């Protein structure tokens, strides 16, 4: 299965990139490419990623 590559890389949120870079190595190693892409491009976060980041993020109520 091929991974989707966003055509417009300018849509990456720089603040979210900084957050991912600041995570401990052991956490970053657990994040899949698909999860990272969802986070960086402000897509709906997979439940698996929310569980991995629960100590580092605050979810907003819709």
C-alpha positions in Angstrom: 0.0 0.0 0.0 1.4 3.4 -1.0 1.6 6.2 1.4 -0.2 9.4 0.5 2.2 12.3 0.0 0.6 15.8 0.3 1.0 17.8 -2.8 1.1 21.1 -1.0 3.8 20.9 1.7 3.1 24.5 2.7 0.0 23.3 4.7 2.2 21.9 7.4 1.5 23.7 10.6 4.9 25.0 11.9 3.7 24.9 15.5 2.7 21.3 15.2 6.0 20.5 13.6 7.7 22.1 16.6 5.6 20.0 18.9 6.5 16.8 17.1 10.2 17.7 17.2 10.1 18.4 20.9 8.6 15.1 21.9 10.8 12.5 23.7 12.6 10.1 21.3 10.7 7.1 22.7 7.4 8.8 21.9 8.4 9.8 18.4 9.5 6.3 17.6 6.0 5.0 18.3 4.3 7.5 15.9 3.6 6.1 12.5 4.0 8.2 9.3 0.2 8.3 8.8 -0.3 9.6 12.4 2.4 12.2 12.0 0.9 13.4 8.7 -2.6 13.7 10.3 -1.1 15.8 13.1 1.0 18.0 10.8 -1.7 18.7 8.3 -4.5 19.3 10.9 -6.4 16.2 9.8 -8.6 14.3 12.2 -6.3 12.6 14.7 -6.4 8.8 14.8 -7.4 7.4 18.2 -4.1 5.6 18.3 -2.2 9.0 18.1 -4.4 10.6 20.7 -3.5 7.8 23.1 0.2 8.2 22.4 0.1 12.0 22.9 -2.4 12.2 25.8 0.3 13.4 28.2 1.5 16.1 25.7 -1.6 17.6 24.1 -4.9 19.3 25.2 -7.9 18.4 23.1 -10.4 21.1 22.4 -14.1 20.5 22.7 -15.9 20.9 19.4 
